[in-house]
Structure formats: C-alpha cells, structure tokens
C-alpha cells in the first residue's frame, strides 16, 4: 500500500472523520463504521485533504483531465482544495461546482466557476460513494452544460459495497454506466489492512462486508 494511503487513513482517525460503532448509512444500512467528511473543519485539515486527493488523482490519471467538478454541497470545498493542491504540484486546472437550484439572475444557471466547453475532460470529486446515487444525478448536469467527456470519479473512501445490479461495487457500476474510471484514495479493505482493529470491530467489519460487500 502506498505511503499516502496509510497517511490518509491515519489522518481520518486523527481528525475523527473515520469512526467505529453503530451507524446508519443514507441507504438505511446498519454499518459498524462511518466516514463523516463534514468533520473536516479547519484550513490545515482541508489543505492536507486536498493533498491526498491530488496524490490519488496523479497516481491514477496523471494529467489526463481538464476540469475538476465538485457536486454540491460537500464536493464544493473538496474541489476547491484539490485544485489548490494540484496547482502546487504543477498542474493548474480549472474547477466548477453546482448549485442545488438554478439561479435566474446575475450570471444565472446551475454551474458556478469554470464554464464547461465541448470536448473537455471532467473529473468528478466526491466524498464517499455507497450506492452511486449522487453521481447518477450529477452526470446529467454536466452533459447538459456541454458535450464533455467524463475523465473519471474519485472519492475519499470506497466502501466496496454492491451496487444496485449486484454485479459489482457501486463504484464500478457507476463507472460502467458512464464509461469512466472510478477510484478512491483508499478502500475499506485498505483501511482494514492498515489498522490494528480490536477483534470485535474487525469481526463486525468482516460480517458487514460479507453481507453487503463485493
């Protein structure tokens, strides 16, 4: 496992973003762990987070994208801090994000930031994907703005749970649906590999993935 992945797992624990216990996901599943990216609350935390996203993006895609997009709301700070980190590494790319509702005055529209143009390769940046629902809502917004190409989807943690079809993880199913690569800074399996979890927590994690994972 690359060092940046190990450092990211430690970082999530340090900040309290990654916790173990009894939780319920948006999809209604009872889960023994939770990733709450809303707990990144300081400038230094966002700075480090952007660096981890930039590391994962560079490792997976190099410079094979033109614009990064963050879905509202959690994707907005993610796309901003990632663009800063990429620029610091010598890859200055444009970014944009969406409003929850279209604006009918001023500049108008749904998208804020870079104006998408035909032929541009757009990389979507999200926090955590469990079922892929938000991405299926996001792609039509991008396609309506311009004839863009989807460069990929990157999330902080891939929970590696089965998608709606049951033929693969939600991340992979989204990738197949929209013909784009999907990847994460870390997967739940890498979290389990890196951490020396207490035996009860480990058993619960294994049982959860046996029931819902791929």
C-alpha positions in Angstrom: 0.0 0.0 0.0 1.4 3.4 -1.0 2.5 5.7 1.9 0.0 8.4 1.1 -2.8 5.8 1.6 -1.5 4.9 5.0 -1.1 8.5 5.9 -4.7 9.3 4.8 -6.2 6.5 7.0 -4.2 7.8 10.0 -5.4 11.4 9.1 -9.0 10.4 9.1 -8.7 8.8 12.5 -6.8 11.8 13.9 -9.5 14.2 12.7 -12.4 11.9 13.8 -13.7 11.5 10.3 -13.4 7.8 10.5 -15.1 6.2 13.4 -16.3 2.7 14.5 -19.5 1.9 16.3 -23.2 1.6 15.3 -24.4 3.9 12.5 -27.0 4.0 9.7 -26.0 4.9 6.2 -28.0 7.1 3.8 -29.2 3.9 2.2 -30.6 2.7 5.5 -28.0 0.0 6.2 -26.7 -0.6 9.7 -22.9 -0.2 9.5 -20.1 -0.7 12.0 -18.0 2.2 10.7 -18.7 5.7 9.4 -16.9 8.3 7.3 -18.1 11.8 8.0 -16.3 14.2 5.8 -18.3 17.1 7.3 -15.9 16.9 10.2 -13.0 18.5 8.2 -13.3 21.9 9.8 -10.0 23.8 9.6 -7.9 25.3 6.9 -5.0 23.0 7.7 -7.2 19.9 7.6 -8.6 20.9 4.2 -5.0 21.6 3.0 -4.0 18.1 3.9 -7.1 16.6 2.4 -6.6 18.3 -0.9 -3.1 16.9 -1.0 -4.4 13.4 -0.5 -6.9 13.8 -3.3 -4.2 15.3 -5.6 -1.9 12.3 -4.8 -4.6 9.8 -5.7 -5.6 11.6 -8.9 -2.0 11.9 -10.1 -1.3 8.3 -9.3 -4.4 7.1 -11.3 -4.8 9.7 -14.1 -1.6 11.7 -14.3 -2.7 14.9 -16.1 -5.4 13.3 -18.3 -8.2 15.7 -17.4 -9.0 19.4 -17.9 -11.6 20.4 -15.3 -12.5 19.1 -11.8 -16.1 19.2 -10.6 -17.5 19.0 -7.1 -21.2 18.2 -6.6 -23.0 20.4 -4.0 -22.6 20.6 -1.1 -19.7 18.5 0.2 -18.0 18.4 -3.1 -17.6 22.2 -3.2 -14.7 22.5 -0.6 -13.3 19.3 -1.9 -12.9 20.5 -5.5 -11.5 23.9 -4.3 -8.8 22.4 -2.0 -7.9 19.7 -4.6 -7.4 22.4 -7.3 -5.0 24.3 -5.0 -3.1 21.1 -4.2 -2.8 20.2 -7.9 -1.7 23.7 -8.7 1.0 23.4 -6.0 2.2 20.2 -7.7 2.5 22.0 -11.1 -0.9 21.1 -12.6 -3.1 24.1 -12.6 -6.6 23.1 -13.7 -10.0 24.8 -13.7 -12.8 23.8 -11.3 -16.6 24.2 -11.0 -19.4 23.1 -8.9 -23.2 23.2 -9.0 -26.0 25.0 -7.1 -28.8 22.9 -5.7 -31.2 25.2 -7.6 -30.8 27.2 -10.8 -30.1 30.9 -10.5 -32.3 33.1 -12.6 -30.4 36.4 -12.1 -26.8 37.6 -12.4 -24.8 35.0 -14.3 -27.7 32.5 -13.9 -27.5 28.8 -14.4 -26.7 25.8 -12.2 -22.9 25.7 -12.5 -20.5 28.0 -10.8 -16.9 28.6 -11.7 -15.3 27.3 -14.9 -17.7 27.3 -17.9 -17.6 23.9 -19.4 -16.9 23.6 -23.1 -17.3 20.8 -25.7 -14.5 18.3 -25.6 -13.2 19.0 -22.1 -12.4 16.1 -19.8 -14.2 16.5 -16.5 -13.1 14.6 -13.3 -15.8 14.4 -10.6 -14.6 14.7 -7.0 -16.9 13.3 -4.2 -16.5 12.4 -0.6 -17.9 8.8 -0.2 -19.9 6.7 -2.5 -22.2 3.9 -1.2 -24.8 3.4 -3.8 -23.7 5.9 -6.5 -27.0 7.9 -6.4 -25.4 11.3 -6.3 -23.2 10.6 -9.3 -26.2 9.5 -11.3 -27.8 12.9 -10.5 -24.6 14.8 -11.3 -23.7 13.4 -14.7 -26.8 14.8 -16.5 -26.0 18.3 -15.2 -22.5 18.1 -16.7 -23.8 16.7 -20.0 -26.4 19.4 -20.2 -23.8 22.1 -19.9 -21.6 20.9 -22.8 -20.5 17.9 -24.8 -17.9 16.9 -22.2 -16.0 13.7 -21.7 -16.1 12.1 -18.2 -12.5 11.7 -17.1 -13.4 9.8 -14.0 -14.7 9.8 -10.5 -12.6 10.0 -7.4 -13.8 9.6 -3.8 -12.0 9.6 -0.5 -13.3 6.2 0.7 -14.7 3.4 -1.4 -17.0 1.3 0.9 -16.8 -1.5 -1.7 -20.5 -2.3 -1.3 -22.6 -4.0 -4.0 -24.3 -1.7 -6.5 -28.0 -1.8 -7.5 -27.4 -4.6 -10.1 -25.5 -6.7 -7.7 -22.9 -7.4 -10.4 -20.1 -5.3 -8.8 -19.4 -2.5 -6.4 -21.4 0.7 -6.6 -18.3 2.5 -7.8 -17.6 0.0 -10.6 -21.3 0.0 -11.6 -21.2 3.8 -11.9 -18.0 3.6 -13.9 -19.6 1.1 -16.3 -22.8 3.1 -16.6 -20.9 6.3 -17.7 -17.8 4.7 -19.3 -15.3 6.3 -16.9 -12.7 5.1 -14.5 -13.5 5.2 -10.8 -11.1 5.1 -7.9 -10.7 6.2 -4.2 -7.9 7.5 -2.1 -8.4 4.3 0.0 -10.9 1.4 0.1 -12.5 -0.1 3.1 -10.3 -3.2 2.6 -7.1 -1.0 2.8 -8.4 0.6 6.0 -8.8 -2.9 7.5 -5.4 -3.9 6.2 -3.7 -0.9 7.7 -5.4 -0.6 11.1 -4.9 -2.9 14.0 -8.6 -3.1 14.8 -9.8 -4.7 18.1 -11.2 -8.2 17.4 -14.9 -7.3 17.9 -14.6 -4.3 15.5 -12.8 -6.5 12.9 -15.4 -9.2 13.1 -18.2 -6.7 12.6 -16.5 -5.2 9.7 -16.0 -8.6 8.1 -19.6 -9.6 8.7 -20.8 -6.3 7.2 -18.7 -6.7 4.0 -19.8 -10.4 3.8 -23.4 -9.2 3.7 -23.1 -6.1 1.6 -19.7 -6.0 0.0 -18.1 -7.4 -3.1 
